Amino acid sequence: MTEYSDGFLRDILTSTRVIAAVGVSPNPVRPSHYVARYLGQKGFTVIPVNPGHAGEEILGQRVYADLGAIPKAARVDMVDIFRRAESVPGIVEAALAELPDLRTIWMQVGVSHPEAAARARAAGLRVVQNRCPKIEYQRLFGELRMGGFATGVISSRL
């Protein structure tokens, strides 16, 4: 697993406001669905991207066919990729071309593409591979403790 400092991940999670979730599913038992739901509950605006469900709603948000269909006024600053690694280069290229406010490319657990990551970094973006923002949020902000996990994060919250 690629190593990222807690400060790097915390900075992404505290500065991100709008996330385009590429490959999000309307099926509530799919990881992409419950990750998107959790992030929405934490105050992020999550825009679903899934060509098979374009025009529908997932978690109360309109689903877009691709990143280029998202209105520029949405000001997407992170793309969270729930697709296989072979899809990542095209998603990164589309994100670079279509999302002027983009600051982060995040690839979910099991997804990494070193060349696409290098392309995104060369364009000035932060990149995370093979990690889940839901898990990192819970770990960094002490929420995993509620599930019985030792997070190493000291908190006075119950």
Contacts in CASP RR format, 6 or more apart in sequence:
PFRMAT RR
TARGET T0000
AUTHOR 0000-0000-0000
METHOD contacts of the structure
MODEL  1
MTEYSDGFLRDILTSTRVIAAVGVSPNPVRPSHYVARYLGQKGFTVIPVN
PGHAGEEILGQRVYADLGAIPKAARVDMVDIFRRAESVPGIVEAALAELP
DLRTIWMQVGVSHPEAAARARAAGLRVVQNRCPKIEYQRLFGELRMGGFA
TGVISSRL
1 130 0 8 1.000
1 131 0 8 1.000
2 112 0 8 1.000
2 128 0 8 1.000
2 129 0 8 1.000
2 130 0 8 1.000
2 131 0 8 1.000
4 128 0 8 1.000
4 131 0 8 1.000
6 140 0 8 1.000
8 126 0 8 1.000
9 128 0 8 1.000
9 131 0 8 1.000
9 136 0 8 1.000
9 140 0 8 1.000
10 140 0 8 1.000
12 78 0 8 1.000
12 104 0 8 1.000
12 106 0 8 1.000
12 126 0 8 1.000
12 128 0 8 1.000
12 133 0 8 1.000
13 133 0 8 1.000
13 136 0 8 1.000
13 137 0 8 1.000
13 140 0 8 1.000
13 141 0 8 1.000
15 77 0 8 1.000
15 103 0 8 1.000
16 44 0 8 1.000
16 77 0 8 1.000
16 78 0 8 1.000
16 103 0 8 1.000
16 104 0 8 1.000
17 44 0 8 1.000
17 45 0 8 1.000
17 75 0 8 1.000
17 77 0 8 1.000
18 44 0 8 1.000
18 45 0 8 1.000
18 47 0 8 1.000
18 74 0 8 1.000
18 75 0 8 1.000
18 76 0 8 1.000
18 77 0 8 1.000
18 78 0 8 1.000
18 101 0 8 1.000
19 39 0 8 1.000
19 44 0 8 1.000
19 45 0 8 1.000
19 46 0 8 1.000
19 47 0 8 1.000
19 76 0 8 1.000
19 77 0 8 1.000
19 78 0 8 1.000
19 79 0 8 1.000
19 80 0 8 1.000
19 133 0 8 1.000
20 47 0 8 1.000
20 49 0 8 1.000
20 64 0 8 1.000
20 67 0 8 1.000
20 70 0 8 1.000
20 76 0 8 1.000
20 78 0 8 1.000
20 79 0 8 1.000
20 80 0 8 1.000
20 95 0 8 1.000
20 99 0 8 1.000
21 32 0 8 1.000
21 35 0 8 1.000
21 36 0 8 1.000
21 39 0 8 1.000
21 46 0 8 1.000
21 47 0 8 1.000
21 48 0 8 1.000
21 49 0 8 1.000
21 80 0 8 1.000
21 82 0 8 1.000
22 49 0 8 1.000
22 50 0 8 1.000
22 67 0 8 1.000
22 79 0 8 1.000
22 80 0 8 1.000
22 81 0 8 1.000
22 82 0 8 1.000
22 83 0 8 1.000
22 91 0 8 1.000
23 32 0 8 1.000
23 48 0 8 1.000
23 49 0 8 1.000
23 50 0 8 1.000
23 81 0 8 1.000
23 82 0 8 1.000
23 83 0 8 1.000
24 32 0 8 1.000
24 33 0 8 1.000
24 36 0 8 1.000
24 46 0 8 1.000
24 48 0 8 1.000
24 49 0 8 1.000
24 50 0 8 1.000
24 58 0 8 1.000
24 63 0 8 1.000
24 82 0 8 1.000
25 32 0 8 1.000
25 33 0 8 1.000
25 50 0 8 1.000
25 58 0 8 1.000
25 82 0 8 1.000
26 33 0 8 1.000
26 50 0 8 1.000
26 53 0 8 1.000
26 56 0 8 1.000
26 58 0 8 1.000
26 63 0 8 1.000
27 33 0 8 1.000
28 34 0 8 1.000
28 37 0 8 1.000
31 82 0 8 1.000
31 108 0 8 1.000
31 132 0 8 1.000
32 82 0 8 1.000
32 108 0 8 1.000
33 58 0 8 1.000
33 59 0 8 1.000
34 134 0 8 1.000
35 80 0 8 1.000
35 82 0 8 1.000
35 108 0 8 1.000
35 132 0 8 1.000
35 133 0 8 1.000
35 134 0 8 1.000
36 46 0 8 1.000
36 48 0 8 1.000
36 58 0 8 1.000
36 59 0 8 1.000
37 59 0 8 1.000
38 134 0 8 1.000
38 137 0 8 1.000
39 46 0 8 1.000
39 80 0 8 1.000
39 133 0 8 1.000
39 134 0 8 1.000
39 137 0 8 1.000
40 46 0 8 1.000
40 59 0 8 1.000
42 137 0 8 1.000
45 61 0 8 1.000
45 74 0 8 1.000
46 59 0 8 1.000
46 61 0 8 1.000
47 61 0 8 1.000
47 62 0 8 1.000
47 64 0 8 1.000
47 70 0 8 1.000
47 74 0 8 1.000
47 76 0 8 1.000
48 58 0 8 1.000
48 59 0 8 1.000
48 61 0 8 1.000
48 62 0 8 1.000
48 63 0 8 1.000
48 64 0 8 1.000
49 63 0 8 1.000
49 64 0 8 1.000
49 65 0 8 1.000
49 66 0 8 1.000
49 67 0 8 1.000
49 70 0 8 1.000
50 58 0 8 1.000
50 63 0 8 1.000
50 65 0 8 1.000
51 65 0 8 1.000
51 66 0 8 1.000
52 65 0 8 1.000
53 63 0 8 1.000
54 63 0 8 1.000
54 64 0 8 1.000
54 65 0 8 1.000
54 69 0 8 1.000
55 62 0 8 1.000
55 63 0 8 1.000
55 64 0 8 1.000
55 65 0 8 1.000
56 62 0 8 1.000
56 63 0 8 1.000
57 63 0 8 1.000
64 70 0 8 1.000
66 94 0 8 1.000
67 76 0 8 1.000
67 79 0 8 1.000
67 91 0 8 1.000
67 94 0 8 1.000
67 95 0 8 1.000
67 98 0 8 1.000
67 99 0 8 1.000
68 94 0 8 1.000
68 97 0 8 1.000
68 98 0 8 1.000
68 99 0 8 1.000
70 76 0 8 1.000
70 98 0 8 1.000
70 99 0 8 1.000
72 100 0 8 1.000
75 101 0 8 1.000
76 99 0 8 1.000
76 101 0 8 1.000
76 102 0 8 1.000
77 101 0 8 1.000
77 102 0 8 1.000
77 103 0 8 1.000
77 104 0 8 1.000
78 102 0 8 1.000
78 103 0 8 1.000
78 104 0 8 1.000
78 105 0 8 1.000
78 106 0 8 1.000
79 91 0 8 1.000
79 92 0 8 1.000
79 95 0 8 1.000
79 99 0 8 1.000
79 102 0 8 1.000
79 104 0 8 1.000
79 105 0 8 1.000
79 106 0 8 1.000
80 106 0 8 1.000
80 108 0 8 1.000
80 133 0 8 1.000
81 87 0 8 1.000
81 88 0 8 1.000
81 91 0 8 1.000
81 105 0 8 1.000
81 106 0 8 1.000
81 107 0 8 1.000
81 108 0 8 1.000
81 111 0 8 1.000
82 108 0 8 1.000
82 111 0 8 1.000
83 91 0 8 1.000
83 111 0 8 1.000
84 111 0 8 1.000
85 107 0 8 1.000
85 110 0 8 1.000
85 111 0 8 1.000
85 112 0 8 1.000
85 113 0 8 1.000
88 107 0 8 1.000
88 111 0 8 1.000
88 113 0 8 1.000
88 116 0 8 1.000
89 113 0 8 1.000
89 115 0 8 1.000
89 116 0 8 1.000
89 119 0 8 1.000
90 116 0 8 1.000
91 116 0 8 1.000
92 105 0 8 1.000
92 113 0 8 1.000
92 116 0 8 1.000
92 119 0 8 1.000
92 120 0 8 1.000
93 119 0 8 1.000
95 102 0 8 1.000
95 105 0 8 1.000
95 120 0 8 1.000
96 102 0 8 1.000
96 119 0 8 1.000
96 120 0 8 1.000
96 123 0 8 1.000
96 125 0 8 1.000
102 125 0 8 1.000
103 125 0 8 1.000
103 126 0 8 1.000
104 125 0 8 1.000
104 126 0 8 1.000
104 127 0 8 1.000
104 128 0 8 1.000
105 116 0 8 1.000
105 117 0 8 1.000
105 120 0 8 1.000
105 125 0 8 1.000
105 126 0 8 1.000
105 127 0 8 1.000
105 128 0 8 1.000
106 127 0 8 1.000
106 128 0 8 1.000
106 131 0 8 1.000
106 133 0 8 1.000
107 113 0 8 1.000
107 117 0 8 1.000
107 127 0 8 1.000
107 128 0 8 1.000
107 129 0 8 1.000
107 130 0 8 1.000
107 131 0 8 1.000
108 130 0 8 1.000
108 131 0 8 1.000
108 132 0 8 1.000
109 130 0 8 1.000
109 131 0 8 1.000
109 132 0 8 1.000
109 135 0 8 1.000
110 130 0 8 1.000
111 129 0 8 1.000
111 130 0 8 1.000
112 129 0 8 1.000
112 130 0 8 1.000
113 129 0 8 1.000
117 127 0 8 1.000
117 129 0 8 1.000
120 127 0 8 1.000
121 127 0 8 1.000
135 144 0 8 1.000
137 143 0 8 1.000
138 144 0 8 1.000
138 151 0 8 1.000
139 149 0 8 1.000
139 151 0 8 1.000
139 153 0 8 1.000
140 151 0 8 1.000
140 153 0 8 1.000
141 153 0 8 1.000
142 151 0 8 1.000
142 153 0 8 1.000
142 155 0 8 1.000
142 157 0 8 1.000
144 151 0 8 1.000
145 151 0 8 1.000
145 153 0 8 1.000
145 155 0 8 1.000
END
